[in-house]
């Protein structure tokens, strides 16, 4: 058991995957000598060489397209998209080619590749550096979409994603990159597509993922002072969703509040609300509520604190849910 930041945990997970399987390759802009803009791949090129940790041209469509070809030839490429907003030049490759190959080939071909995307706000960045594009990819059949919220999950989930024979969008909450946590490198990890109950409770369920998990745990702790018991569920996987864990929690508490940074319209929260109300209708004591980013382009950094869901907005939703 050791304590490390999420950046260091991801680095350690990638190092272990590279060491365990010579078919694992890394590719992306500035990931080699520089170690990536967030230093997630720092030191890996020196250790494994330029043939396995590749500094690519500044061309996201080319990076993804080339990596897809490598995956079809038996390699397991891990692609880094430098920032969330830079993924869109590769969008056609991802949704029109990478996601469809298994279906297109009647299951005879797979694309075992991982596309790492730092995502979300809270770091005071300029435009195109604080996006939350998860719903685009979760909406796309053929893609799996996961996101870690702590260093332990980061270490294990990146290795599990690399081992999957299908393409995985791996979302990394950049404002949690430097938060520390315990990592057990000898543990038996939770299955990649399972949700996790972070904090048990009885009065309402907070469903969250990525950067919002810490926010929801803080809200649950604050609610305890008022005698309210909130259960916090870290979804971890956005496609597929772990319906079993979600429904079990909502049936226990009778209330559900979904929290995410992305805009509300047609987001993950909308899908969860639809599923919960279809499957748990008679157990619900209140409508499913959502706390999300606003339906606006991501704002300038000096006002992003007013855009992002925070503890007060989560607790306000809890008040409204319990008032029914």
C-alpha positions as CSV (number, residue, x, y, z in Angstrom):
1,X,0.0,0.0,0.0
2,X,1.4,3.4,-1.0
3,X,0.2,7.0,-1.2
4,X,0.4,8.7,-4.6
5,X,-1.4,11.3,-6.7
6,X,-3.7,10.2,-9.6
7,X,-1.0,11.3,-12.1
8,X,1.6,9.0,-10.4
9,X,-1.0,6.2,-10.2
10,X,-1.8,6.4,-13.9
11,X,1.9,6.5,-14.6
12,X,2.5,3.4,-12.5
13,X,-0.4,1.6,-14.2
14,X,0.9,2.4,-17.6
15,X,4.4,1.3,-16.7
16,X,3.0,-2.1,-15.4
17,X,1.0,-2.6,-18.6
18,X,4.0,-1.8,-20.8
19,X,6.2,-4.2,-18.8
20,X,3.7,-7.0,-18.8
21,X,2.8,-7.0,-22.5
22,X,5.2,-6.0,-25.3
23,X,2.2,-5.3,-27.6
24,X,1.2,-2.3,-25.5
25,X,2.2,1.0,-27.1
26,X,1.6,4.6,-26.1
27,X,1.1,7.4,-28.6
28,X,0.3,11.1,-28.3
29,X,1.5,14.7,-28.5
30,X,4.5,15.4,-26.3
31,X,4.0,12.2,-24.3
32,X,7.6,11.1,-24.7
33,X,10.4,13.4,-23.8
34,X,8.1,15.9,-22.0
35,X,6.0,13.2,-20.4
36,X,2.7,14.8,-21.5
37,X,1.4,18.2,-20.5
38,X,0.2,16.6,-17.2
39,X,3.3,14.4,-16.8
40,X,1.2,11.2,-16.8
41,X,3.7,9.4,-19.1
42,X,6.8,11.0,-17.5
43,X,9.9,8.7,-17.8
44,X,8.2,6.0,-19.8
45,X,9.9,6.7,-23.1
46,X,13.3,6.6,-21.4
47,X,12.4,3.2,-19.9
48,X,10.6,1.5,-22.9
49,X,12.1,3.4,-25.9
50,X,10.8,5.6,-28.7
51,X,9.2,2.6,-30.5
52,X,6.8,2.0,-27.7
53,X,6.2,5.5,-26.3
54,X,5.7,7.6,-29.4
55,X,5.7,11.4,-29.7
56,X,3.1,11.9,-32.4
57,X,2.5,14.8,-34.8
58,X,-0.1,17.3,-33.7
59,X,-2.9,15.5,-35.6
60,X,-5.6,13.8,-33.4
61,X,-7.3,12.1,-36.4
62,X,-3.9,10.7,-37.5
63,X,-3.0,9.5,-34.0
64,X,-6.3,7.7,-33.6
65,X,-6.4,6.3,-37.2
66,X,-2.8,5.0,-37.0
67,X,-3.5,3.5,-33.6
68,X,-6.6,1.7,-34.9
69,X,-4.5,0.2,-37.6
70,X,-2.0,-1.0,-35.0
71,X,-4.8,-2.5,-32.9
72,X,-6.1,-4.4,-35.9
73,X,-2.6,-5.8,-36.3
74,X,-2.5,-7.2,-32.8
75,X,-1.1,-4.3,-30.8
76,X,-2.7,-2.6,-27.8
77,X,-2.2,1.1,-28.4
78,X,-3.0,3.7,-25.7
79,X,-3.7,7.1,-27.2
80,X,-3.4,10.3,-25.3
81,X,-5.6,13.2,-26.3
82,X,-3.8,16.2,-24.8
83,X,-7.0,18.0,-23.7
84,X,-10.7,17.1,-23.9
85,X,-11.5,19.8,-26.4
86,X,-8.9,18.5,-28.8
87,X,-10.7,15.2,-29.3
88,X,-13.1,16.6,-31.9
89,X,-10.7,16.4,-34.9
90,X,-10.5,12.7,-34.1
91,X,-14.3,12.3,-33.6
92,X,-15.0,10.9,-37.0
93,X,-12.3,8.2,-36.6
94,X,-13.6,7.2,-33.2
95,X,-17.3,7.1,-33.9
96,X,-17.3,6.1,-37.6
97,X,-14.4,3.6,-37.6
98,X,-13.0,2.5,-34.2
99,X,-16.5,1.9,-32.6
100,X,-17.9,0.0,-35.6
101,X,-15.1,-2.5,-36.5
102,X,-16.3,-5.4,-34.4
103,X,-19.9,-5.0,-35.7
104,X,-18.7,-4.4,-39.3
105,X,-16.6,-7.5,-39.3
106,X,-19.3,-9.7,-37.8
107,X,-17.2,-10.1,-34.6
108,X,-14.1,-11.4,-36.5
109,X,-12.0,-8.2,-35.7
110,X,-11.6,-6.3,-32.5
111,X,-9.9,-2.9,-31.8
112,X,-8.2,-3.3,-28.4
113,X,-7.2,0.3,-27.9
114,X,-7.6,2.9,-25.2
115,X,-8.2,6.6,-25.8
116,X,-7.1,8.6,-22.7
117,X,-8.8,12.0,-22.4
118,X,-8.2,14.5,-19.6
119,X,-11.6,16.1,-19.1
120,X,-13.6,18.6,-17.0
121,X,-13.0,22.0,-15.5
122,X,-11.8,23.5,-12.4
123,X,-8.2,24.2,-13.4
124,X,-8.6,27.8,-14.7
125,X,-7.9,26.9,-18.3
126,X,-8.7,28.7,-21.5
127,X,-11.4,27.7,-24.1
128,X,-11.3,24.1,-25.4
129,X,-9.4,22.9,-22.3
130,X,-12.3,22.2,-19.9
131,X,-14.8,20.2,-21.8
132,X,-16.9,17.2,-20.7
133,X,-17.6,15.2,-23.9
134,X,-18.5,11.9,-22.2
135,X,-22.1,11.8,-23.5
136,X,-21.0,11.8,-27.1
137,X,-19.0,8.6,-26.6
138,X,-21.5,6.9,-24.2
139,X,-24.1,7.5,-26.9
140,X,-22.0,5.6,-29.5
141,X,-22.5,1.8,-29.7
142,X,-19.3,-0.1,-29.8
143,X,-17.4,2.2,-27.4
144,X,-16.9,1.6,-23.7
145,X,-16.5,4.7,-21.5
146,X,-15.0,4.7,-18.1
147,X,-13.7,7.3,-15.7
148,X,-11.6,7.1,-12.5
149,X,-12.1,9.3,-9.4
150,X,-9.2,8.4,-7.2
151,X,-5.6,7.1,-7.5
152,X,-6.4,3.5,-6.6
153,X,-9.0,3.2,-9.3
154,X,-6.7,5.1,-11.8
155,X,-3.9,2.6,-11.3
156,X,-6.1,-0.5,-11.8
157,X,-8.7,0.8,-14.3
158,X,-6.1,1.9,-16.9
159,X,-4.6,-1.6,-16.8
160,X,-8.1,-3.2,-17.1
161,X,-9.0,-0.9,-20.0
162,X,-5.8,-1.9,-21.9
163,X,-6.6,-5.6,-21.4
164,X,-10.1,-5.2,-22.9
165,X,-10.5,-6.4,-26.5
166,X,-12.9,-3.5,-27.3
167,X,-12.1,0.2,-27.6
168,X,-12.3,2.1,-24.3
169,X,-12.6,5.8,-23.8
170,X,-10.7,6.5,-20.6
171,X,-11.7,9.8,-19.0
172,X,-9.3,11.3,-16.5
173,X,-10.6,14.2,-14.2
174,X,-7.8,16.7,-14.6
175,X,-8.6,18.7,-11.5
176,X,-8.2,15.6,-9.4
177,X,-4.8,14.7,-11.0
178,X,-2.7,15.9,-8.0
179,X,-4.9,14.7,-5.2
180,X,-3.4,12.0,-3.2
181,X,-4.8,8.6,-2.1
182,X,-3.8,5.1,-1.1
183,X,-3.0,2.7,-3.9
184,X,-2.9,-1.0,-3.2
185,X,-0.9,-2.5,-6.1
186,X,-1.5,-6.0,-4.8
187,X,-5.3,-5.8,-4.4
188,X,-7.9,-7.7,-6.4
189,X,-9.4,-4.8,-8.3
190,X,-13.1,-4.2,-8.7
191,X,-14.3,-5.3,-12.2
192,X,-13.8,-2.4,-14.6
193,X,-17.5,-1.8,-15.4
194,X,-18.9,-2.1,-11.9
195,X,-20.0,1.0,-9.9
196,X,-18.9,1.4,-6.3
197,X,-20.7,2.6,-3.2
198,X,-18.3,5.1,-1.8
199,X,-20.3,6.1,1.2
200,X,-23.4,4.2,2.4
201,X,-26.5,6.1,3.4
202,X,-30.3,5.7,3.8
203,X,-32.1,9.0,2.9
204,X,-31.0,9.6,-0.7
205,X,-28.6,8.4,-3.3
206,X,-26.0,10.7,-5.0
207,X,-25.0,9.2,-8.3
208,X,-21.7,10.7,-9.6
209,X,-18.5,10.0,-11.4
210,X,-15.0,11.4,-12.0
211,X,-14.4,14.9,-10.6
212,X,-17.8,15.0,-8.9
213,X,-17.2,12.0,-6.6
214,X,-15.2,14.1,-4.1
215,X,-17.8,16.9,-4.3
216,X,-20.6,14.5,-3.5
217,X,-18.7,12.8,-0.6
218,X,-18.1,16.3,0.9
219,X,-21.8,17.0,0.5
220,X,-22.7,13.8,2.2
221,X,-20.4,14.6,5.1
222,X,-21.9,18.1,5.4
223,X,-25.4,16.6,5.4
224,X,-24.6,14.4,8.4
225,X,-24.5,17.5,10.5
226,X,-28.2,18.0,9.7
227,X,-29.0,14.4,10.5
228,X,-29.3,13.3,6.9
229,X,-27.7,10.1,5.6
230,X,-26.7,10.3,1.9
231,X,-25.4,7.3,-0.1
232,X,-22.7,8.2,-2.7
233,X,-22.3,5.9,-5.7
234,X,-19.3,6.3,-8.0
235,X,-20.5,5.1,-11.4
236,X,-16.9,4.5,-12.7
237,X,-18.3,3.1,-16.0
238,X,-20.6,5.3,-18.1
239,X,-21.0,2.7,-20.9
240,X,-22.0,0.2,-19.9
241,X,-23.8,1.5,-16.9
242,X,-23.9,-0.8,-13.8
243,X,-27.7,-0.7,-13.5
244,X,-27.7,-3.4,-10.8
245,X,-25.7,-1.3,-8.3
246,X,-27.6,1.9,-9.2
247,X,-31.1,0.3,-8.8
248,X,-30.2,-1.4,-5.6
249,X,-29.1,1.8,-4.1
250,X,-32.1,3.8,-5.2
251,X,-34.4,1.1,-3.9
252,X,-32.8,1.4,-0.5
253,X,-33.0,5.1,-0.3
254,X,-36.1,6.0,-2.4
255,X,-34.4,9.1,-3.8
256,X,-31.8,9.7,-6.5
257,X,-29.8,12.8,-7.5
258,X,-27.4,12.6,-10.4
259,X,-24.4,15.0,-10.3
260,X,-22.1,15.7,-13.2
261,X,-20.1,18.6,-14.7
262,X,-21.4,18.2,-18.3
263,X,-24.4,20.1,-19.5
264,X,-27.7,18.7,-18.4
265,X,-29.6,18.3,-21.7
266,X,-29.2,14.7,-23.0
267,X,-26.4,14.0,-20.5
268,X,-25.6,10.9,-18.5
269,X,-28.0,12.2,-15.8
270,X,-30.9,12.2,-18.3
271,X,-30.2,8.5,-19.2
272,X,-29.9,7.5,-15.5
273,X,-33.2,9.3,-14.7
274,X,-35.0,7.5,-17.5
275,X,-33.7,4.1,-16.4
276,X,-34.3,4.7,-12.7
277,X,-37.9,5.9,-13.2
278,X,-38.6,2.9,-15.5
279,X,-37.2,0.3,-13.2
280,X,-37.7,1.8,-9.7
281,X,-40.9,3.8,-10.1
282,X,-42.8,2.2,-7.2
283,X,-39.8,2.6,-4.8
284,X,-39.2,6.3,-5.6
285,X,-40.3,8.8,-3.0
286,X,-39.4,11.8,-5.2
287,X,-38.5,12.5,-8.9
288,X,-35.0,11.9,-9.9
289,X,-33.1,15.2,-9.8
290,X,-30.0,16.4,-11.6
291,X,-27.2,18.8,-10.7
292,X,-25.2,19.5,-13.7
293,X,-23.3,22.2,-15.7
294,X,-25.5,24.7,-17.4
295,X,-26.5,24.4,-21.0
296,X,-23.8,26.9,-22.1
297,X,-20.4,26.7,-23.7
298,X,-17.8,26.3,-20.9
299,X,-17.3,29.8,-19.5
300,X,-14.1,31.8,-19.0
301,X,-12.0,30.5,-16.1
302,X,-12.7,33.5,-13.8
303,X,-16.4,32.6,-13.6
304,X,-16.2,28.8,-13.8
305,X,-16.8,28.4,-10.1
306,X,-20.4,29.6,-10.8
307,X,-20.8,27.1,-13.6
308,X,-19.5,23.9,-11.9
309,X,-21.8,21.9,-9.5
310,X,-20.6,22.5,-6.0
311,X,-21.5,21.4,-2.5
312,X,-24.2,24.0,-2.1
313,X,-25.9,23.0,-5.3
314,X,-25.8,19.4,-4.4
315,X,-27.3,20.0,-0.9
316,X,-30.0,22.2,-2.4
317,X,-31.0,19.3,-4.6
318,X,-31.1,17.1,-1.5
319,X,-33.4,19.6,0.2
320,X,-35.7,19.6,-2.8
321,X,-35.7,15.8,-3.0
322,X,-36.4,15.3,0.7
323,X,-39.2,17.9,0.6
324,X,-41.4,15.7,-1.5
